[in-house]
């Protein structure tokens, strides 16, 4: 403490008027808020590990150069045992969403928006933060590899599994652990793995913008890990539906920073990391709870076990580790982990929780699908072109129809002899419409509207969406518009799109990707 106060005095040129010790969690680091006579505060940190402190200081300075939302390092002692950083306030994301968490996972709209802001910002620090980063400065190791995976899996085995006294075959389990570790590290990535990305490590400014702290354990690794760490935090109690929506937000944000894998590949990889992270945190809860007797960690075990139950429902098709899966299922069935349905509770803001999750997970869903079957369907978009003279296309699905757009305000190539016998699929008509430009301006807001609804339909697991374009004869403008919207949606979202040019007798299916 003496060193920290001396560091503040040297940096500030005056004594701290007030020193307040801040509550810690699972770390052995000590945090203090030091305030001057004008009420301006900074955060002082005392860490027992010089290497850990060095990693934080290096990463914070690097991220600040990349203009990322992290604390500013103000001063560091020569031996790097203490340092000062800017004060990001007193409100963490964990505090800000307390109402939804205490209400059993029923988050209101304001809380959901804070979660969306945070998850959209995560790829920023993962991808932009990794550019030019010297990973050799990371602690305790520079990269996520098989050795670190096996360390965490064995941590789970010795600190949690053995404490339950569950009978298991150690050699068979170790063999499956090695297979699991190999699969988790099979894709090399140059992104920054935060490692302890959770709501407690996100601070919010007065406008609700997220700032990241406690990233000193980060290293090079796959971005899936942090997403799993955040959304499957046991104490957060995020509903399946909310998780799914936040995964979709993350996936869309990730597109801004790197080339993304297909939705199916993304979901399958994420599933592996959800299982791994769940085992990892159970190891930590076992050590901090069973051995150190810290109540917070003991209380976190039941929701973590429920997360484990949910992910195991995916089975061997997703997790080809038969002995490990069998052992984990037996673990979730132990009497001390029996699932107890809690009664509905009331939020302090009057928002009542339900007895059960708002969305009941299904093994077919995966842990975080975009629609009910891993983004491959069941959403199918149907796009029609038609002539208003012959009526609007009928919706044979029984859903009552969809969007109808009138193309008749745009310049009609059908007025001119060279185009009368050809359609909006033919090159001369396409050139006419695009050179004229009216159809392009017409389609801009159509694309925006269609994109929004496709994304929401995928998030909500809807099965059918219909768009129809009409013009005078259903031959030129409507055909062009329908074809181009269909190709746009298929390319952007990888979903199945069925095209019907009704008056031309043409049907086409753009397969899901």
N, C-alpha and C positions, 0 to 999 in steps of 0.2 A: 504493500500500500504506500509506503514511504516513497518508493521509486516513482509510482504513478503521480503522486502529488508534486514531486519535484519536476517531473516531465511537464505537468500542466503549468507550474510556475515559470519554467524556462520558456515554454511556448507562449504563454499569455503575458508574462511580465508581471504577474500578480498572483496572490493566493486565491484559491477557489473559496467562494463565500459559503457554498453549500455542497455537500457530498452525499449523494443518495445511492445506496446499493440497490441494484435491480435484481428482480427474481430471476433465477436460472431455471433450466429444465434438465436435460440429460447431460449437459456438458460440465466439465470441471473448470471452465473459464469463469472469471468473475467480471461483472459489468457494473460500472458506476456512472451516474449522471453528475457531472461537475458543473456548477453554475457560478457565474461571476456576479458582481454587484449590480449589473444592469439586467440581470435575469436571463442572459444568453447562456445556453448550455451546450456541452459536448459530452460525448460518451468516452469513458476511459475503460480500457480492457487490460486485465491481468491474466496471462496465460501461462500455464506450467510448461508448455512445450514451445521452445524457441522455433523449431522447424514448422510447427503449425501456425505460429504467429507470422513467420516469414512468408508462408504460403498465402495467408490472408492479405497481408500488406502488398505483396506482388500482384495478386489477382485484382485487388481493389484498384490499384493504380493503373493496371492494364485496362480494366473495364471502364474506368473513368476516361481514359484516352479514347476509347471506342464510344464515348458518350452514352454509356449505359446507366440505368438508374440504380446506383450503388452508393454507399456512404463514402465520403471523402476522407482519406487518411491525412491527419493534420500533423502528427509528430510521432516518432518512434524512439524508444530508448536504444542505446548503442548495443545492448545485448539482446534486443528484440523481445524482451519479456513483457513489456508494456507498450501500449500505443494509445493515441487519441484519434477519434473519428468523429465526423459530424453527427449531430443528433437528428434522427429522422422522426422524432416525435414519440408519442406513447401509444398509438393505435396500430396494432398489427391486424392483418387480415383475419387471423384466428379470433381476435377480439370482436372485430366488426361483424362477423357472421355467427356470433355466439347464439343469437336467437334461434336461427334455423337448426343449429347443432343440438341445442338443448330441447328443441321441439321434435327430436327424433329424425331430423333430416328434411324437414319441411322448410325450405328456404324461400323467403319472399323475393319479389322481383328486384329490389335494391341489392340484396345479398347476392343473388344470382348474377347481377351485372358486375359486381366486384370480382366474382370468380371468373367471369368471362374476360374482364380486363387483364387479370393476372395471367390466365392461361394463354391469352393472345400475345402477351409480352414474353413468355418463356422462350420461344424460339429465338428471340432477339439476343438474349444472353448466351444461349446454347450455340448458335451459329455465328453471329457477328462477334460475340465474345471470344470465340475460338480462333479468329483470324489474327495471325501474328503472335499467338500466345505460346510462350515457352513452357511446355508441359513438364519439363524436367524440374520446374520450380514447385510443382504440386506435391502435396503431402497427404498420406504417407507414401503414395506411389503415383507415377505419372499417368498410368493407363488402366482402364478396366480390362482385366484379362482373366484367364481360367484360374490362375492362382488365387486372385482376389475373390472370385466367385466361390471357389471351394472353401476358402477361409470363412466366408459368410454362411455357407451351407453347414459347415461343421460347427460354427458358432450357434446356429439354430439347433443342431443335434445335441450339443453338450449343454447349452444354457437353457433350452426349453424342452426339447423332446425327452431327454433323459430325466428331467425333473418331473415329467408326468408319469414316469414309471411304465410307459407303454412298452410292450414287448416287441422287438423288431430284430431282423437279421442284419447285423452291421455291415457285413461284406456286400450283401445284395444292395443295401441302401447306398453304400459308397460307389458301387458300379453305376447305379442310376444317377448319382450326383455328378459323376464324371461326364456322363452323356449329356446331362442337363447343362453343365458348365461349357461343354464344347459347343452346344447349340446357341447358348446365350452370347458367345463370343465369335460366332461364325461370320458376322458382318462387321468389318472394321469401319469405324466412323471417326471423323476428325472433329466432331462437335464437343463442346464442353459439357461434361456430365456433372451437374450440380451436386448430386448424391443425396443431400438432405433437403430437397425441395418440398416444403410443406407450408401450411398457412401461418405457422408461428414464425417462419423466416421471411415473411413478406410484410413490410411496413407500408402504411398508407399515408399519403399527404392529405391536406385538407380537401382536395378535389377528388380524392379516392384513387389517385394514381399509385401503382405499386412500385416499391423499391425493394431490392433484394439484399439480404444480409446473410451472415453465417455460411458462406460458400467456401470456407477454407479447406474442406475435405474433397473439393472437386478435382476432376481429372479428365483425361481424354476418354470418351466412351459414347455409347449409343444414346440418342435422345429419348428413346422409349422409356428408359429407366426413370427419368424425372417425372414424366407424365404419369407413370404407374405410382410413383412415390406420392405425388400430390393427390391424385384422385382416389386412391385406395388407402389414404390415411385413415386408420381405424376409427379414431375419435370423431372424425368429420361427419360420418354417417351420411355421405352423399347418396341419394337415391339412384337406382339404376338409370332412370330416365335422365336425370341431371348429369350423371357421368357421361352418358352417351352424347348428350348435347355439347358438353365441354370437350370431349375428344374430337368432335366434329369441328369445334372452334379452333382447337389446336392444329388440326390437320390443315384447315384452310389458311391459318396464319403461317404455318410451316412453308407453304407454297411461295411466300414472299422472300424466303431466304435460301432455298435449295430445291433441287429436283426431288419430288416426293415419290415414294413407291406406290403401287396400286393400293386401293383401299383394303382388299382382301389380305394382301401381304402385310400391310401396316397393322391390321387387326390381329393377325396371327402372331406377328412378332411381339406386339404389345401384350398379348396373352401370356407369353413366356415370362415377360418381365413383371407382370402383375403377380404371377405365382412366386417368382423369385423374391420380389420385394416383400411379399406377404410373409414368406419364411424368414427373411432377413429381419424384419421388424419383430416377429415373434421371438427370435433369438435375443434381440435387444430388450424386449419386454420381460423375457424370462430372467435375464441377468439383472436388470434394474429393478424388477418387481419381486421375483422369487428370492434373489440373493441379497439385493440391497434394500429390499422392503419399501420401495417407493410406491405409494398408493396410486399416483397418476398412471404408472405403467401397468400395475395390476388391473386397474379399471379399463385399460385399453385392450386387454387380452380377449374378452368376449366378442367385441365387434371385429377384431382381427380374425378370430376363428370363424365368424360368420362370412367374412370376405373369402376365407379359405374354402368354406363350403360352396360358395357361389362359383368360384373359379374352377373347382374340381368337377363341377357338373359338366364341364366341356369334354371331359373324358380323354381317352388315349389317342383319339384322332388329332387332338391339339397337343397333348402331352404324352409322347410315346415312351413313358418311363413306368412300366406296369407295376414294379414293386414299390416304387416311391409313391405312386398314386394310391395303391392299396393301403400302404402304411398311413398316409395322410388322411384318407377317409376314415380309417379306424381311430385316428387321433381326434377327428371332429366328433366322433360318436362316444367319446369318453363321458361318463356321467357329469364330471365337473364342468364340461363345456356344453351341456344341454341347452338348446335354444329355448329361451323363455320369452313369450310374446308379451310385451309391455303394453299397458293400456294407453289410450290416447291422452295426450297432454295438451295444455293450452299455452300458446305463446303469450308473452307479455304484451304484444301488440294486438292480441285478439285473434290471431290466425291459428285455427285449430288443426292439429295434426290428425292423420288418419291412423286407424289401427294397424294397417299394413302399408308396405311400400306402395307408392303411387303407380309403379310399374313392376309387375312380377317378372323377374328374370326367367328366361327360358334357355336351356342349354344350346338351342339353335342360334341364339343371339350372339354368342361370344361375349366377352366381357365388356365390349364397348363398340358395338356395331353402329353403322350409320343408318341403316334401316334394318328390318328384322332379320335379314339373312345376309349379314356381312357386306351390305352395300351392293350386292349383285341383284337384287330384287328384294322384295316383290315389286318395288316401284317400276312401273312401265309408263312411259309418256307416249300418248297418241296425238299425232299432229295431222290435221286435215286441211286440204284446200277445197274450195267449193264455189258455186255460183249462187248469189243471193236469189236469183230468179227461181232456183230449184229448191230453196229452203236450206236452213242450217242443218248440218249433220246430226243425226240422232246419236245419243249416248247409249250404246247397247250394254254397258256395264251396270246400268241401274243407278249410277251416281248422280244423274241429273244434268250432266254436261260440264262444261268448263269455260275457258276464256274464248271469246269470239272477237276477232279483230277485222275491221272494215278497211280494206286496201283501196277503196274506190277514190280516195282523195289524191292518190298519186297518179302521175302521168301514165297513161294507158298505151302500151305498144300495139294493142289490138286495133287501134285506129288506123294503123299504117299497113299498107298492102304487104310489104315484105315479111311481116310478123304474124299475119292472120292464121297461117296454117301450122305454126310451131308454138312451143310452150315455154314456160319459165324455166324448164330444164335445159333448153337449148342455148348454145353459146351466143347467137345473135341477140336473143331476148335478154340474156344476162348482161351482155355488154351495153345494150340500150338502157336498161334500168340503172345500172351502176354508173354509167357515164352521165345520165341525167341527174342522179343523186337523190331524188326525192324518196325513193324506197329505202335508202340507207338511213336517212334521218327518221323515217317512219319506224324502222326496226330498232333503233337505239333504245328507246324506253321499253319496247316489247322485250328485248333481251334482258334488261334490268329486272323487269317484273317476273319474267320466266325464271331467271336465275334464283331470285329470292324464294319463289314458291317451290321450285325443285329442291332447294336446300332444306326448307322447312318440312316438306313432305318426306324427304329422306330421314331427317332427324326424328320425325314422329312415327315413322314406320308405315306411312300410307302406301297404298298399292297402285293407285291410278291417278293420272293427271292428263287433262285433255286441252289442247289448243286448236283453234280453227281459224283459218284465214279465208275471208270471202272477197270476191270482186264481182265484176259484171258477168263475165262468162266462166269464171273458174279455170282460166287457161294460162294467164301470164303472171300478173302481180301476185295473186294468191298462191300459185304454184311456187314461184320464186321464194316467197316469204316462208311458206311452210317447210320447204326443203332446207333452207338455210337455218331456220330455227332448230329443226330436227338435228342437223349435222352439228350445230353449235352445242346443243345439250349433250349429245352422245360423246363428243370429243372432250368437253369440259368435265363431265361427271361420270363418264363411263357406264351410264345406264342404258337399258334397252329403250329404243325409240321406234315406234311403228308409224310409218307414213302412209297416208291414203290421199291420193289426188283423185277425188271422187269423180269429177266430170271427165277425167282422162282415163279412168279405169286402171290406174297404176297403184300398186301397193308394194311397200318395201319395208324391210325390218333391218334396223341398225342394231347389231347384237351388243349386249353388255360386254364391257372390257374388263 
